[in-house]
Amino acid sequence: MVSSSSINNSDQTTASSSSSKSVLIIGATGALGQQCLHHLSREVSAPKIHILCRNPTKLSKSQQAMCASIVLGDARQQQDVERALVGSQADYVFLITGSGSDLSKKANSIRQVTGQALAETLKKSAFQHVKAVVVSSNGAGGSKIIVGLGIGAMISRHLRHVMKDHDLQELAFADLMDRTLIVRPTSLTDDKGGKELVEFGDEEKGPSINADRSDVAAWICTQVFHSNPKSSSPFGRKVNLTNARKH
């Protein structure tokens, strides 16, 4: 049975202050979740980072030290999500769950279930202030994978169980879109990072077919913490992202 306790890092080294925002990451042990953890830890605004996970040993000791707390629990269970939100006093939640390389129908319900658990929790009066960043995928929610020569359609069929899971995950936040940012990267890779990311429309062909995880994590942090207050909010959007074409 999963423990319901939390691991608190009272000696967290980030220069947190009473005005610091608090971020809860669900899915921090995955590849993109770890990149978000690293980029958040380097934020000049020093947000307090909390994670909800079943097995914190998937994170290194240095990664665990980046967190103000690690809440042990199951993101598929609404009561565990609510407990993590209460304990972290989160202003933002990053939902970055997935099935890894398993494309089977059986494995691909995790996004829907965790999405529904978080969305239903955020509808409660105590969490009306909390904003969500939901990592989905290009090809989900009405967007299309356009590669050329019919390859995009073949990819969509190959990933049909994954895309359905993403579709249902996005649908869970339909009533919360005013405070939700849905991010749809193209195929995620682990390059060196530091490359330009570009946004493109649901029925447009992107300039490339890959998005580096580090770049996506950096983009998310920029949207949440560095958006121009005079411009429109990053929330309430569904954004397809990919790396710019190499010259």
ABEGO torsion letter per residue (X at the ends): XBBABBBBBAABABBBBAABBBBBBBGAABAAAAAAAAAAAABAAGBBBBBBBABAAABBAAAAAABABBBBEBAABAAAAAAAAAAAGBABBBBBBBAEABABAAABAAAAAAAAAAAAAAABAAAAABBBBBBBBBGBGGBBBBAEGGAAAAAAAAAAAAAAAAAAAAAAAAAAAAABBBBBBBBBBBBAEGBBBBBBBAABBBABABBBAAAAAAAAAAAAAABBAABBBABGBBBBBBBBBBX
